[in-house]
Amino acid sequence: MIYSKTDKTLETDRLLLRLFKETDAQEVSKYCNNYNLYKSTLNLPYPYSIDCALTWIANHEKNYDLDQIYEFAITDKQSGQLYGAIGISNHQQYKNGEIAYWIGEEHWGNGYATEAAKALIDFVFTEKNYHRVYARYFKSNPASGKIMEKCGMHYEGTLKDHIYKNDVFEDIVFYGIINPMK
């Protein structure tokens, strides 16, 4: 992972993680206005309009500069193609944060979320001095748990019937990792 403090980017073998721009709103709306993505995410609204995307993007740079949340567009390093999003909260008093991500359905299965998550975890451990990173996913979406495992995260527990969404209760599965450099 290569971090550019001035550009606010993270670079991996295939990806460039960068701040979102207003010009990304159309594509974000297209990806997020997808029931298959919505049903496996905690906070994504549905339907998802361009206004939703613009509102979401509007505070990313400010949140980054204030060290509150780091949210990045997951893009192809060569072509600039947008694949999805990844972000992590910054609970400074606890030295931890929650990582979350989504990938547009047409790009599922290519390892982009795993590659981006590994880079973001490395970034917060090395550059932001986090002690711990955690994540959660709906038990009905085991692919998300596989990403967490590939990033070195470990199962920490399940909250049974914790979320009520789409007229059903969903179990939430928690994973976490402690900074191995500490």
C-alpha positions, 0 to 999 in steps of 0.5 A: 500500500502506498499512501499519498498524504497530499493527494489523500489516496491509497494505492495497491497493485490494481487499485487507487483509493481516492476521495469521491468527487461530485462527478462520481454521483451518477455512477454511485447512484447506479451501483447503489440503486440495486436491491441486491446491494441494498439488502446486504448493507446496514445503512444504504437507502433504497431506492438510491437517487443521485441526490442521495449520492451527492449528499453522501459525497458532500462531507467526505473531504471534511470528515477526512480532514477532521480525522472523523471518517476516511471514505474512499472510492475504490477505482481501477488504478489504470482506467479510473473505473469506479468499482465501489466504496470503502470507509472506516470510522475513527473513534480516536478516544478508543484508537479503533474504527469500523470498516465498511465497504460495498462493490457494484454488483457487476464487479463482485467476485474480483477481489476488489473489496479484499484488496481495498480493505487490506490497504485501508487496514494497513493505512489506519494501523500505520498512519493513524495509529489505530489499535483495532479495526472491526467490521460487521455483516449480515449473516445472510451475506457470508461473502462479506465475512470471507473478505474480513477473514482474508484481511486477517480479521477474526470472528468475535461474535454474533448478535442474534436477530439484531437488525429488522430489515425487509420484514425479517430479523437479521443476525449481525456477525462481528469480526475484528483485528488488533494492530499486529505492530503493537 
